[in-house]
Amino acid sequence: EWEPTYPAGIIGSGILYEQCKGVLYGKYKSLKSIAVMSLCLSLAYGQPWMEFDTPVEGVPVLYLQLEMPPALLHKRLNKMHYHWLDAHNLRPKDKMKPIWMWSTNYLKLDTASGIKQLADWVSSLKPKLVIIDPLYKVLSGNILDPNQVRVLADSIDQFMAEHKVAVLFAHHARKSAIDMEDHQWGSDDMLGSAVFSWWADTVLRLVRKEEKNGQIALSLNCDVTRYAEDEIENKEILFDRKSMLLRVVQPTIKV
């Protein structure tokens, strides 16, 4: 007899719902930060991201970056924003929801003081999504120890329940002993404990393939999609260095 209120989608096709958690991961220089910056813009303006729908009314986002200096992060996002608006025939702040950029070199979310700092900002700003980039920087414990990783997972779960937000982590892939282009371990390729694979509702993997004439070929793979009702095909993507834009392209047919 229960009539539940279903959570709204943030990234379509069941990729990410409100109050759910996801991980976008890849090897070094697989453009994870570029991908989440592009997601910030897509959500703020209510535009599709990687051909996945987002709410047309827009979604306010808090982006926590723990690697890049604030000035360089600002420069990169401004450049992307300029070309992104032109590509979508939009003007600055045209129906735009806020994107808050938070840069810090040290914040541990498996500690009481660290999660309180995040909670204070979320209480004040009220974003619908918090993006944390990268995951390893907010863990004070051993990333290979499942018990210590579980402390972070429990801390984030409690934070999400209290503040009614979704969380997306940018994360690194592990360095495999078998480093072959066609060898894939699925979500077990993520750096650290397998707890991340079990815990996340969605796990997306970015794979960097080749670069030619300033164009970088990538693949976006859906390793885990717990709430997707249909199978989600991998996306072939091109990144243009000049415009800093990502676009989905038709996959190359190999014989």
Number of C-alpha atoms within 10 A of each C-alpha: 3 4 5 6 6 8 11 13 17 24 21 17 19 19 24 27 23 18 20 23 24 24 27 27 29 23 19 14 12 21 19 23 21 18 20 20 20 21 19 27 26 25 28 24 25 20 19 17 21 19 13 14 18 23 18 14 14 20 22 22 27 23 21 19 23 20 15 14 12 15 9 10 17 14 11 14 18 12 14 21 19 15 15 21 16 11 11 11 8 14 12 11 11 10 14 19 19 19 18 16 16 14 19 12 11 13 19 19 23 21 16 10 12 14 19 13 13 17 17 11 14 20 11 8 14 17 22 19 28 23 24 23 24 21 22 19 17 20 19 17 18 13 20 13 13 15 14 17 22 18 17 22 19 13 16 18 17 13 20 20 12 12 15 17 20 24 25 23 22 22 25 25 20 15 12 13 6 8 9 8 9 6 9 12 10 15 22 17 20 24 21 20 18 17 18 22 20 13 16 19 20 25 27 22 27 25 23 20 13 10 13 8 7 11 16 18 21 23 18 21 20 20 20 21 20 13 14 15 9 9 9 15 9 15 19 19 23 21 20 17 13 11 14 19 18 23 15 17 13 8 11 7 5 4 3
